[in-house]
Amino acid sequence: MTTEALVDTAWLAARLNAPDIRVVDGSWHLPNAGRNGKAEYAEYHIPGAVYFDIDDIADGDSGLPHTVPSPEKFSSRVRKLGLGDGSRIVVYDSGNWMAAARVWWMFRLFGHDDISVLDGGLAKWRAEGREIKDVPVLPKERHFTARMNTLMLRDIEQVMANLKTPSEQIVDVRSAGRFTGTDAEPRAGLRSGHIPGSLNLPFSVLFDGETHEMLKPDALQAVLIEAGVDFAKPVVTTCGSGVTACVATLALHLLGHRDLAVYDGSWSEWGSRDDTPIDC
């Protein structure tokens, strides 16, 4: 199991004041959750953590929620957060793996591999009685060099082309009900169902619901195999809007899989169009 992408709470607590460590709160919640990640961050966060807003650090002109921004915009935003070259970044969220993996993936997409996800997130940190604060963090701007790796990203044309000549597995991490079309989508105006030929792997099966920690390697591999994932083939992950897809990307990365990409538009794009085929 690759361990550099995942660190535990004890590891972070012991290094919280290290000069090269930067902590990031990437909390975000589904539109129907009735929660606001930014507001919750203002109320309490891990000491020194800055807030990474996936709705702001995004392409505002795409017409889709929080899609990947240009390298220039990403670099500009994270510099102001004090996140730059030479930083060891640790990202967490306040939900059950709702967004931390997305932030992890975005930094790697733009060339910064020295980033880890806090296993168990803020929930585990608080359950252990570790320190939280509500004071604003005023970061010192740092230089960030963005080098975008487009191999980690898929658009709708590439996913459509893969339907004709399948070479990549499409792994959909939405719930089984949303995948089969029996449950309504949380965003209005979307058709129900899934991309033809895709596999269903609800992201919630990848972590322990009580401790909020990622499953251990053997259990993680077992649920991926049960979902039909072939570790010898490339994987493209998808979800509702490209956020929780990254949880499966992280899980596969932890197990040593490297031929991975995220379909950024995900169901917000696929389900909103009338020229995309859908199975139920």
N, C-alpha and C positions, 0 to 999 in steps of 0.2 A: 504494500500500500504506500502510495506517495504521501508523505506527511507534511511537506512544506506548505501546502495549500490549506491546512487545517491546524489550528492551535487551540489548546484548552484554556480554561479560565485561569488555572494556576500559572500556566506559562505567561499569560499576559499580565497577571497581577504582579509577578516577579520582575517584569520589565517595563512597567507602565511609565516609569520616569526615565527610561533610557533615551539618550539624545536622538537616536535614529528611528525610534518607534513613533508612528502616527496612527491614532485610532480614529475610525470613521463609523458614524452611525448612518446606516443606509435605510432606515425604516420606511416602509411603504405598505399600504394595505389596499385590498380590492375596493372598488367603488361602492359596493354594497355592505362593507364591513362596519361603517359608522365610526371609523377611526382616522386620525390624522397623524402621520408619522412625524411631521415637522413640529406639530404642537406638542406631541408627547416628548420629543427630544428636548424642547424648551423646559419641560417640567422636570425631567431627570435623564441623565446620560452618564456614561462612564467618564470619569475625570479626564479632561483633555480632548475628548472626542469632538470632531467637527461633523456637521450634518451634510451628507451628500444627497441632494434632492434629485431623484431620477426623473422627475417631471420637468425640472429646470435644465439639467445637464442632458439635453435631448435636442432632437431636430424639431424645432417648433413649427416648421413649414410642411411636415410630412403628412399632416392630417390624421396621423395615427398616434396613439399614446406612447410617450417616452421612447421613441425610436432613437437609434444611435446618432449622435451629433457629428459634425465635422471634426477632424483632428484639431483644428484651430479653436473651435468652441470648447471642446473637452479640455484642451491644454489651458485655455484662459480661465475656465471655471476652477479647475483643480489647483492651479497655481495660487489662486486667491484663498483656497482652503489650507494652504501651507503644505500641499502634497506635491512632492517633486522628486527629481532624480536623487537617488541615494536614500530615499525613505523606505523603511520597512513598514508597510501598511497592514493594519489588522482591521477588518470590517465586521460589523455585527448588525443585527436588526432586532426590533422589539416584537416581531411576530414569529410564527413557526416557519422560519426559512423563507419568508415572503420576498426578501429583496437583497440580502447580504451577498448571495451568490451572483446576482446580477451585477453588483458593483465590482465584485472580484473579477467577473468575466470582462467587464468594460475596461478595467485597467489593463488586463492582459491583452485585450483587443488593440489597445493603443500602446503596447510595447512595454508595459511595466509589470514584470513577472514577480517582483518581490512583494507579494501581497498574499495574505491569508484570511480565512474566515474564522471567526471565533465560534468554536463548536458549542452549541447550546445557546448562543446569543445572549441578549440582555436578560432573558428569563432565567437562565441558569446562573448568570452573574448575580442577579438580585436574590435568587433562592439561596445562594451561598452566603448572603449577608455582606457582599462586597460593596465597597464605597460607590455611591452615585452622587452627582451634583446637578444643580440647576443653574449655575453661573454661566454666563456667555463666554465662549471661547474666542479669543482674538488671535488668529494664527498669523504668523509672519510669512509673507509670500515667498514661494520657492519656485525655481525654474523647473518646468516639466517638458521633456522632449517626447512628443507624440509620434509614434511610428506605427501606423495602422496595419494590422495583419488581416487583410480581407478574406483569407482562407478560413477565418473563424466565423464568418458571417454569410448568411444566405438571404437572397431576396425572392420575391414571388415568382419571377421568371425562372430562376434556378430550380425552385421546388416544382414548378410546373414541368420543366424539362425532365426532372428526375422521375416523374410519373410515366413518361414515355420510355425512357431507358434507365430503369432503376439501378443505381449504383450505390446509393446511400439509404440507410435506414432512417425513417422519420419516426421519432419517438415523441409522443404527445403526453405531457404530464398533467393535463387537466383531469378532473375527477371522472370516474367511469360514467356517471350520469350525463355529464356534458359531452363526453366522447361519443356516447351512443345517441345523444340527442334527446334523452328522456328528461333531462334537467335543463331549465332555462339558463341562458348565458347572463352573466352579471351586467353586461353592457347591452343596451337596447339596440334593436335594429340588426342583429346578427342572426344569420341562419344557424341551424343546429346540426351537429354531426361531426365528422372528422375528415381529414385528408385521406383519400383512398390509399389503402396499403399501409397506413401508419399503425404503429404499435401504441398501446395505451399503458402508461406507467405513471399513475398518480404520484405526484411528488411527495405526498404525505406518507407514502410507504417507505421513503428513504431515510427517515429519522424516527427516533423514539419519541412518541407523543408525550411521555411523562418527563423525561430529562431534557428533551429538545436536542439531543445529540444525534449526529449522524450515526447510522448503523455501523457496527464493526464490519471489517472487510468481508468475512465469510457470509454474513447475513446480507450485506449490500450486494454482493455478487449473486447470491441466490435469488433475490427479488428481481434483479435485472434479467437473469436467465429465465426466470418464470414468466416475465413479460415478453420473452422472445428475442431479447437483444443478443445479437451475434457480435462478440468482442473482436472478431476478425474483420469486421466491415465498418466503414465510416458511419458516423451517426450525426444526424441533424436533429436537434431538439426544438420543440415548439410547445406553446401553451396558449393562454388567452391574449397576452400582449408582450411576450418575450421576456418576462421577468422570472417566473418560477421554472421556465425551461432551463434556466442556468443552474438550478439545483441538480438536475439530472446530468448536466454537463460537468459540474463539480464532482458528482459521485463517480462518473466514469473516469474523470481525470485522476481521482484518488486511487482508482484501481489500475492506473497505468495506461488507460486509453488516451491516445493523443489526436486521432483523426476525428475531431469534433468541431461542429459548427452550430450556430443558433439561427433559426429562422426568425428574424427580428419582428416582422409584421405579425406573425403568428395568426391566431384566429380572429383578432381584431381586423386584420386585412382580409384573410381568406374567407371568413364568414360574412363579410360585408359586400362582397362582389357577386355578380350573377353569372360570371364566366368561369368560376372555379368549380370543379367537380367535388361532390360531397357524398360520403357514405355514412350510413347510420347503423 
